[in-house]
Amino acid sequence: MNTKKTLAFGVCGSFCTLAPALEQADRLRAAGWDLVPVMSFAAAGLDTRFGTAVHWRQQLETLTGHPVRDTLQAVEPLGPKREAAALVIAPCTGTTLAKLAAGISDTPVTLAAKSLLRVGCPVVVAVSTNDGLGASGENIARLRQRKGYYFVPYGQDDPAEKPQSLKADLTRLPETLAAALQGCQLQPLLI
């Protein structure tokens, strides 16, 4: 694969955010990126009121033209073999944030991050968590201090009904990726 235009696109189990995330994946593809789809164990294995795991897998595979990588063995070569220029995690759940912050790489998405970070590729994080201003806030802060992590601008998605919840503005994913590839962080907080 040509790493200059190949991007790993990881999705996690924030099921209500999968459709908007795939819209942005389609924008990236239309801009010339070849996308390698990666699914967390939750995204690949759980059916919810937002759709079945099979549905989301089919959507990703149709969109990207590649089979989903959903095992540790399938994602480990991403970095060492220079199979992608970056990893986008959209949506990135509180669980995935916690694992990344703790250095735990026991899911396809977290191992993809480790694999690409080890060779200096950026990881673009699109937060989607109901406890972003609670327990996940600490993990966001920890990752913002680390080299290689770049955040899509985010803010509260429903302050009245879900006062702890944070969600990335996914429409800003392409510009965040472009900045990350230059080593720059956009202002991550929506104001």
C-alpha positions as CSV (number, residue, x, y, z in Angstrom):
1,M,0.0,0.0,0.0
2,N,1.1,3.6,-0.6
3,T,1.4,5.1,2.8
4,K,1.2,8.7,1.5
5,K,-2.4,8.2,0.7
6,T,-3.4,5.3,2.9
7,L,-5.2,5.8,6.2
8,A,-6.3,3.4,8.8
9,F,-9.8,4.2,9.9
10,G,-10.8,2.8,13.2
11,V,-14.3,2.7,14.7
12,C,-15.3,1.9,18.2
13,G,-18.6,1.2,19.9
14,S,-20.1,4.7,20.1
15,F,-22.9,3.3,18.0
16,C,-24.9,6.5,17.7
17,T,-21.9,8.1,16.1
18,L,-21.1,5.5,13.5
19,A,-23.2,6.9,10.7
20,P,-21.7,10.4,10.9
21,A,-18.2,8.9,11.2
22,L,-18.7,6.9,8.0
23,E,-19.9,10.1,6.3
24,Q,-16.5,11.6,7.1
25,A,-14.7,8.4,6.0
26,D,-16.5,8.8,2.6
27,R,-15.3,12.4,2.4
28,L,-11.7,11.3,3.1
29,R,-12.1,8.6,0.4
30,A,-13.4,11.1,-2.1
31,A,-10.4,13.3,-1.3
32,G,-8.1,10.5,-2.5
33,W,-7.4,8.5,0.6
34,D,-7.4,4.7,0.5
35,L,-9.0,3.6,3.8
36,V,-8.1,0.5,5.7
37,P,-11.0,-0.2,8.0
38,V,-10.4,-1.3,11.6
39,M,-13.2,-2.2,14.1
40,S,-12.9,-2.6,17.8
41,F,-14.2,-5.8,19.3
42,A,-17.3,-3.9,20.5
43,A,-18.1,-2.3,17.2
44,A,-17.4,-5.6,15.4
45,G,-19.5,-7.8,17.7
46,L,-22.4,-6.0,19.2
47,D,-25.9,-5.4,17.8
48,T,-27.6,-2.3,19.1
49,R,-30.7,-0.1,18.4
50,F,-28.4,1.8,16.0
51,G,-27.8,-1.3,13.8
52,T,-26.2,-4.7,13.8
53,A,-22.5,-5.4,13.8
54,V,-22.9,-7.1,10.4
55,H,-24.5,-3.9,9.0
56,W,-21.7,-1.7,10.1
57,R,-19.1,-4.1,8.9
58,Q,-20.7,-4.2,5.5
59,Q,-21.0,-0.4,5.4
60,L,-17.2,-0.1,6.1
61,E,-16.2,-2.7,3.6
62,T,-18.4,-1.3,0.9
63,L,-17.2,2.2,1.6
64,T,-13.5,1.3,1.7
65,G,-13.3,-1.6,-0.7
66,H,-11.2,-3.5,1.9
67,P,-12.1,-6.2,4.5
68,V,-12.4,-5.0,8.0
69,R,-9.4,-5.7,10.2
70,D,-10.9,-6.8,13.5
71,T,-8.1,-9.0,15.1
72,L,-4.9,-8.1,16.8
73,Q,-2.9,-10.1,14.2
74,A,-4.5,-8.2,11.3
75,V,-3.6,-4.7,12.7
76,E,-0.2,-5.3,14.1
77,P,1.7,-4.9,10.7
78,L,0.2,-1.5,10.1
79,G,3.2,0.4,11.5
80,P,6.1,-2.0,10.9
81,K,5.1,-2.6,7.3
82,R,4.3,1.2,6.8
83,E,0.8,0.3,5.6
84,A,-0.8,3.6,6.6
85,A,0.3,7.2,7.1
86,A,-2.0,7.7,10.1
87,L,-4.8,6.3,12.1
88,V,-8.2,8.0,12.6
89,I,-10.3,6.7,15.5
90,A,-13.8,7.9,14.8
91,P,-15.7,7.5,17.1
92,C,-13.4,7.0,20.0
93,T,-15.2,5.8,23.1
94,G,-14.3,6.4,26.8
95,T,-13.2,2.8,27.0
96,T,-10.7,3.3,24.1
97,L,-9.5,6.6,25.6
98,A,-8.8,4.8,28.9
99,K,-6.9,2.0,27.2
100,L,-4.8,4.4,25.1
101,A,-4.0,6.6,28.1
102,A,-3.0,3.5,30.1
103,G,-0.9,2.0,27.2
104,I,-3.2,-1.0,26.9
105,S,-3.3,-2.4,23.4
106,D,-5.7,-5.3,23.6
107,T,-8.2,-4.4,20.9
108,P,-7.7,-4.0,17.2
109,V,-8.1,-0.2,17.5
110,T,-5.7,0.3,20.4
111,L,-3.1,-2.0,18.9
112,A,-3.4,-0.2,15.5
113,A,-2.6,3.0,17.5
114,K,0.4,1.5,19.1
115,S,1.6,0.0,15.9
116,L,1.5,3.3,14.0
117,L,2.7,5.5,16.9
118,R,5.8,3.3,17.2
119,V,6.9,4.4,13.7
120,G,6.0,8.1,14.2
121,C,2.5,8.1,12.5
122,P,-0.2,10.4,14.0
123,V,-3.3,9.1,15.7
124,V,-6.3,11.4,15.2
125,V,-8.9,11.0,17.9
126,A,-12.6,11.9,17.5
127,V,-14.0,11.7,21.0
128,S,-17.5,10.4,21.6
129,T,-18.2,9.6,25.2
130,N,-20.9,10.3,27.7
131,D,-18.4,10.8,30.5
132,G,-16.0,13.2,28.8
133,L,-16.4,15.8,31.6
134,G,-16.3,13.0,34.1
135,A,-14.0,9.9,34.3
136,S,-12.9,10.2,30.7
137,G,-11.7,13.8,31.1
138,E,-8.5,12.6,32.8
139,N,-7.7,10.3,29.9
140,I,-8.3,13.0,27.3
141,A,-5.9,15.3,29.3
142,R,-3.3,12.5,29.4
143,L,-3.5,11.8,25.7
144,R,-3.3,15.5,24.8
145,Q,0.1,15.6,26.5
146,R,1.5,12.8,24.5
147,K,3.3,13.0,21.2
148,G,1.5,11.6,18.2
149,Y,-2.1,12.2,19.4
150,Y,-4.3,14.8,17.7
151,F,-7.9,15.6,18.7
152,V,-10.7,16.5,16.3
153,P,-12.3,19.6,17.9
154,Y,-14.9,18.6,20.5
155,G,-17.5,20.0,22.9
156,Q,-20.6,19.2,24.8
157,D,-23.2,17.6,22.6
158,D,-26.2,18.0,24.9
159,P,-25.4,20.1,28.0
160,A,-29.0,20.0,29.4
161,E,-29.7,16.3,29.1
162,K,-26.1,14.8,29.1
163,P,-24.0,17.4,31.0
164,Q,-20.9,15.1,31.1
165,S,-21.0,14.1,27.5
166,L,-18.4,15.2,24.8
167,K,-18.5,14.7,21.1
168,A,-16.2,15.6,18.3
169,D,-17.3,17.8,15.5
170,L,-16.8,15.2,12.8
171,T,-17.1,17.7,10.0
172,R,-13.7,18.9,11.1
173,L,-12.0,15.5,10.8
174,P,-10.4,16.1,7.4
175,E,-8.8,19.4,8.4
176,T,-7.7,17.8,11.7
177,L,-6.0,15.0,9.8
178,A,-4.3,17.4,7.4
179,A,-3.0,19.4,10.4
180,A,-1.9,16.2,12.2
181,L,0.1,15.0,9.2
182,Q,2.0,18.4,9.5
183,G,2.5,17.9,13.3
184,C,0.0,20.5,14.2
185,Q,-3.0,20.4,16.6
186,L,-6.1,22.4,15.7
187,Q,-7.7,24.1,18.7
188,P,-9.3,20.9,20.2
189,L,-12.0,22.6,22.2
190,L,-15.1,24.0,20.5
191,I,-15.9,27.5,21.7
